[in-house]
Amino acid sequence: VIEYIMVDKVFHLPFAIVEDERTQEALARVMDDPGKILFDTFVDRIDIICFFITNASIIYLFAVQASWMVGLVLVILIVSSYNAVRNGKKQYKTNTEVSAKKRKAKYYEAILSDPLVANERFLFKFQKKINERYYHESQKARKRERKALFMWHVTSSINGYFAIGVSIVVIFSMLQSVISGGTSIGLYISLVSAFINMEQSITRDLAALVMSEASHISSLADFTYLFSIDCEGFENEQDSANSSIPFLSLEFRNVSFHYPGTEKKILDNVSFVLSKGRHYAFVGKNGSGKTTLIKLILRLYTPSSGIILLNGKSIDSYSKTQV
């Protein structure tokens, strides 16, 4: 069901929103398998609840037999949870950066491998430059992944040594009570074993769940962002006028345009007139603005400055369906 809802939502997104980098990155992270993301979030949250329910009796035993151990458990719980949340946010940030770099690399790879643009690659001699960009983005993605993996191993090792140190403190602290006769050997073994098992469970199982939860929260933020985009105005405009209009002329008058989030002008003070009954061709190298012209004519984007006239009237006075 969620897959259908997501596809339907994306289908109704305005084109300018779909091409926005923030939207592209969010879609890349959640559209691969949105159902699995939501299911894993639900299961992990159930597992966190079950963890505390399962260990409640052990914590009660510590409170009765050695109340200071409850304090140690809380310290371990807080430290492990803090590290797990921080690692989860870092992991999500890494996935975000790697996803963006891989998306760019895949774009360059498509240009290099697409047989339909083979002639254009040869004509404008941009293959070497695109190949360099592809290699650069791929390498940045790999290096970021390796760095994240290395830091994860370092953090895991630190947590492991911390757990060993705390276990040694508990063993020797409880041993004093056994020597003085305050605690039996059987109870000592039971308490120490229970503490070590709980400590391992906190630093390993709970930490992994909390880290996943931090990542899940960020993923849910992507869902929230995508579903918060208002498509109502776009849909109403599509349905507002379906009648066709005759073509007489199309004029670009001092039109400039840059894509959202960038300052680089794709078109700069462009003016021309296309008249009915004549044939025209837009020729230029890759990235010169040919496709951008079509997007502006189809009203997928609005000019940054200037005006586009269709039959002498502003193109904004026509619906996207009519255009």
C-alpha positions in Angstrom: 0.0 0.0 0.0 2.7 2.5 1.0 4.5 1.8 -2.4 1.3 2.8 -4.2 0.8 5.9 -2.1 4.4 7.0 -2.6 4.3 6.5 -6.4 1.0 8.4 -6.6 2.5 11.2 -4.5 5.5 11.5 -6.7 3.3 11.4 -9.8 1.5 14.5 -8.7 4.5 16.5 -7.6 5.2 19.6 -9.7 8.1 19.2 -12.0 10.2 22.0 -10.4 9.8 20.2 -7.0 10.8 16.8 -8.4 14.0 18.3 -9.9 14.9 20.1 -6.6 18.0 18.6 -5.0 16.4 18.2 -1.6 13.5 16.3 -3.1 15.9 14.2 -5.3 17.9 13.1 -2.3 14.8 12.4 -0.2 13.3 10.3 -3.0 16.6 8.4 -3.5 16.6 7.4 0.2 13.0 6.3 0.7 11.7 5.3 -2.7 13.8 2.2 -3.1 11.7 0.3 -0.5 9.5 2.6 1.6 7.5 -0.4 3.0 10.7 -1.9 4.4 11.8 1.4 6.0 8.4 1.8 7.8 8.3 -1.9 8.8 11.8 -1.8 10.2 11.0 1.3 12.1 7.9 -0.4 13.7 9.8 -3.6 14.5 12.8 -1.8 16.1 10.5 0.3 18.3 8.7 -2.9 19.5 12.1 -4.4 20.2 13.2 -1.4 22.3 10.0 -1.7 24.4 10.5 -5.5 24.8 14.1 -4.9 25.9 13.0 -2.7 28.8 10.2 -5.1 29.8 12.5 -8.1 29.7 15.2 -6.5 31.8 12.9 -4.8 34.3 13.0 -7.9 36.7 16.8 -7.9 36.6 17.0 -4.2 37.5 14.6 -4.9 40.4 16.9 -7.7 41.6 19.8 -5.3 41.5 17.8 -2.7 43.5 17.1 -5.2 46.2 20.5 -6.9 46.5 22.9 -4.2 45.5 21.3 -0.8 44.8 24.6 0.8 43.6 24.5 -1.6 40.6 21.3 0.2 39.4 23.3 3.4 39.2 25.9 1.7 37.1 23.3 0.3 34.8 21.8 3.8 34.3 25.3 5.2 33.6 25.9 2.5 31.0 22.4 3.0 29.5 22.9 6.7 29.2 26.4 6.5 27.7 25.5 3.8 25.3 22.3 5.5 24.2 24.0 8.8 23.7 26.8 7.2 21.6 24.2 5.2 19.6 22.0 8.3 18.8 25.1 10.2 17.8 26.3 7.3 15.6 22.8 6.9 14.1 22.7 10.6 13.1 26.2 10.3 11.7 25.3 7.2 9.8 22.2 8.9 8.3 24.3 11.9 7.4 26.9 9.7 5.7 24.1 7.8 3.8 22.8 11.2 2.7 26.2 12.4 1.4 27.0 9.1 -0.2 23.5 8.9 -1.9 24.0 12.4 -3.4 27.5 11.5 -4.7 26.4 8.2 -6.1 23.4 9.9 -7.8 25.8 12.3 -9.5 28.1 9.5 -10.5 25.2 7.5 -11.9 24.2 10.5 -14.0 27.7 10.9 -15.5 27.8 7.1 -16.0 24.6 7.3 -18.0 26.0 10.0 -20.2 29.1 8.0 -20.9 27.3 4.7 -21.6 24.2 5.9 -23.4 24.5 5.0 -27.1 22.0 7.7 -28.0 24.4 10.5 -27.2 27.5 8.8 -28.7 27.5 11.3 -31.6 27.2 14.2 -29.3 30.0 12.9 -27.1 32.3 12.7 -30.2 31.1 16.0 -31.7 31.6 18.2 -28.6 34.5 16.1 -27.2 33.2 16.1 -23.6 33.8 12.4 -22.9 37.1 13.0 -21.1 35.7 15.7 -18.9 32.6 13.6 -18.0 34.8 10.6 -17.3 36.8 12.7 -14.8 33.7 13.9 -13.1 32.3 10.4 -12.9 35.6 9.1 -11.4 35.8 12.1 -8.9 32.2 11.6 -7.6 32.6 7.8 -7.4 35.9 8.2 -5.4 34.3 10.7 -3.0 31.5 8.3 -2.3 33.8 5.4 -1.6 36.1 7.4 0.6 33.1 8.7 2.6 31.8 5.1 3.1 35.3 3.8 4.2 35.7 6.7 6.6 32.3 6.0 8.2 33.1 2.3 8.5 36.4 3.0 10.1 34.8 5.4 12.7 32.2 2.8 13.4 34.8 0.2 14.2 36.7 2.7 16.4 33.5 3.6 18.4 32.6 0.0 18.8 36.1 -0.8 20.1 35.9 2.1 22.6 32.4 0.9 23.8 33.8 -2.6 24.2 36.7 -1.5 26.3 34.4 0.6 28.4 32.2 -2.4 29.0 35.1 -4.5 30.1 36.3 -1.9 32.5 32.9 -1.6 34.1 32.7 -5.4 34.4 36.0 -5.5 36.2 34.9 -2.8 38.7 31.7 -4.8 39.4 33.5 -8.1 39.9 36.0 -6.7 42.4 33.4 -4.5 44.2 31.1 -7.5 44.7 34.0 -9.7 45.7 34.6 -7.6 48.8 31.1 -8.4 50.0 31.7 -12.1 49.5 34.9 -12.0 51.5 33.3 -10.2 54.3 30.4 -12.7 54.4 27.7 -10.2 53.4 27.0 -12.1 50.1 27.0 -15.8 49.3 29.1 -17.1 46.5 25.9 -18.3 44.6 24.3 -14.9 44.8 27.6 -13.3 43.8 27.9 -15.4 40.7 24.2 -14.8 39.8 24.5 -11.0 40.2 27.8 -10.7 38.4 26.5 -12.9 35.5 23.2 -11.0 35.3 25.1 -7.7 35.3 27.6 -8.7 32.5 24.7 -10.1 30.4 22.7 -6.9 30.8 25.7 -4.8 30.1 26.4 -6.7 26.9 22.8 -6.4 25.9 22.8 -2.7 26.5 26.1 -2.0 24.7 25.4 -4.3 21.8 21.6 -5.0 21.2 20.1 -1.8 22.7 22.8 0.4 21.2 22.1 -1.1 17.7 18.4 -0.5 18.1 18.9 3.1 19.3 21.3 3.8 16.5 18.7 2.4 14.0 16.0 4.4 15.7 18.0 7.6 15.2 18.4 6.7 11.5 14.7 5.9 11.3 13.7 9.3 12.7 15.7 10.9 9.9 14.1 8.7 7.3 10.6 9.5 8.7 11.6 13.2 8.3 12.1 12.5 4.5 8.6 11.0 4.4 7.2 14.0 6.2 8.9 16.4 3.8 7.6 14.6 0.7 4.0 14.4 2.0 4.1 18.0 3.2 4.5 19.3 -0.4 1.3 20.8 -1.5 0.2 19.6 -5.0 -3.3 21.0 -4.8 -2.7 24.1 -6.8 -0.8 22.2 -9.5 -3.6 19.6 -9.8 -6.4 22.3 -9.9 -4.5 24.1 -12.7 -4.3 21.0 -14.7 -8.0 20.5 -14.5 -8.9 24.2 -14.9 -8.7 24.4 -18.7 -8.4 21.6 -21.1 -9.3 23.5 -24.3 -6.7 23.7 -27.0 -5.4 27.0 -28.3 -4.2 28.0 -31.8 -0.5 28.8 -32.1 0.4 32.2 -33.6 3.7 33.2 -32.0 6.0 32.5 -29.1 8.3 35.3 -27.8 11.1 35.3 -25.2 11.6 38.9 -24.1 14.8 39.4 -22.0 14.5 36.1 -20.3 17.0 35.0 -17.7 16.9 31.8 -15.6 18.8 29.9 -13.0 17.8 26.7 -11.3 16.6 26.8 -7.7 19.5 26.6 -5.2 22.1 27.9 -7.7 23.2 31.3 -8.9 24.6 30.2 -12.2 22.5 31.6 -15.1 21.6 29.0 -17.6 19.9 31.7 -19.7 20.9 35.3 -19.6 18.8 38.0 -21.2 17.6 35.8 -24.0 15.2 37.3 -26.6 13.7 35.7 -29.8 10.4 35.3 -31.6 9.0 32.1 -33.1 6.2 32.6 -35.7 3.5 30.3 -37.0 4.3 28.4 -40.3 8.1 28.5 -39.9 10.7 25.9 -38.8 13.3 26.5 -36.1 16.1 24.5 -34.5 17.9 25.2 -31.2 21.6 24.1 -31.6 24.2 24.2 -28.9 26.6 22.1 -26.8 25.5 20.1 -23.8 24.4 22.4 -20.9 23.9 25.5 -23.1 20.2 25.7 -22.2 18.3 23.9 -25.0 16.3 21.7 -22.6 15.8 24.6 -20.2 14.1 26.5 -23.0 11.6 23.7 -23.4 11.0 23.5 -19.7 10.2 27.2 -19.6 7.9 27.0 -22.6 6.0 24.1 -21.0 5.8 26.2 -17.7 7.7 23.5 -15.7 9.7 26.5 -14.4 9.2 30.2 -14.2 11.8 32.6 -15.6 14.0 34.4 -13.0 13.5 37.6 -15.0 11.9 38.6 -18.3 8.7 37.4 -19.8 7.5 34.7 -22.2 4.6 35.6 -24.5 2.4 33.1 -26.2 0.2 34.7 -28.9 1.1 38.1 -27.5 -0.1 37.2 -24.0 1.9 36.2 -20.9 2.3 32.4 -21.0 1.3 32.4 -17.3 -2.2 33.3 -18.4 -2.5 29.8 -19.9 -2.8 26.6 -18.0 -0.1 24.0 -18.2 -2.6 21.7 -20.0 -3.2 24.3 -22.7 0.5 24.9 -23.2 
